[in-house]
């Protein structure tokens, strides 16, 4: 990969083309997004997301932005947890779901069924259309590996967080459990595209998603990138032997 290219799965493509290619992938699978994640994780993504929101520990009155929030499954969990903790309506959640793909957002609006806690915003993770120091929390789940410039997206996360604000990322990562890495590679790189073709009619989208995981930085390297973006107190937790990992940091 050169300075003028970006990874798209195992291919290196011109930087200017990656955004459009990723948009095509997610437009193709927007109505099958949960199915996509079920296939990618064997259904475990639902448990991971619950653990992710529990670690976030959202509080009444918080303003959260969920970037690459797609169909709003993380945002709805945050809103539900905050709503359960709120003593009065004005303390309930305010969650902005931001995604570059309008098809994903439209599917999310349909699923949310008018949840007043959620606001839907079409925007680029590298250039978020929101003010500086505006949010108590920034979340991103299974999205940051799809941006063209991960470092730019991380700097934007810091920019939009208030001092004391929380950054939390959930992403497929490097399997660290001995033996599981071989099985997972065989499944995701060989079996998954075939299932994607049979179930969703799009083998290439699932092939890209599997390959993009292999090109994403492993846990410790990604933690260093978060620190380099100006966020502090970076920690991470592996899930399911490192199939996924959660990275936490704070704007100080």
C-alpha angles and dihedrals in degrees: 000000000000131000090268098047136070131202118258102181106304092337126089110221133179109280092238091059101050097077092054093046092051090047090055091052094053095040086055094053102031095113091043097045096123090045089051091054091043089056093044094050105023088250093300092113089085091061092043090054091051090052090046094055092043089055090048088055095196115211132212111272095026121138110214133184117204106199120205080014093157111172093007101247092139093041092052090052091050092048093048094049093047093045090054090054098043118104094199136018096257090060094057124114127287108198124175113203107206122186134155092221116081093194091059092048092048090053089049093051089051092051096043091063095209100314102178093207091068128078120189120218129177107215147133118259088221093053108026112195093224134097127268119270093007106130137065091206139020118198131181124177125188090340113089095074088062097059119099096230113029092184091056092050090051092051089051089052090056092045096055096043121094117235103279091026122143128239116199127176130184116193143153106264146172114311109235101177109103112250095006091086092062093048093046093049092050091049100044099040100039111019101033098062090050092051089046090055093049098043105029102018092236118098094164094059091054092044090055092048092051093046093046089061090059091052094049117101115262120249102274094042091050090049089056090050089054090052091048089055089062101261120132142212092033116189134159139202126203120225123205094357094313099309082126132011136197119218120197129191141154137223105234 
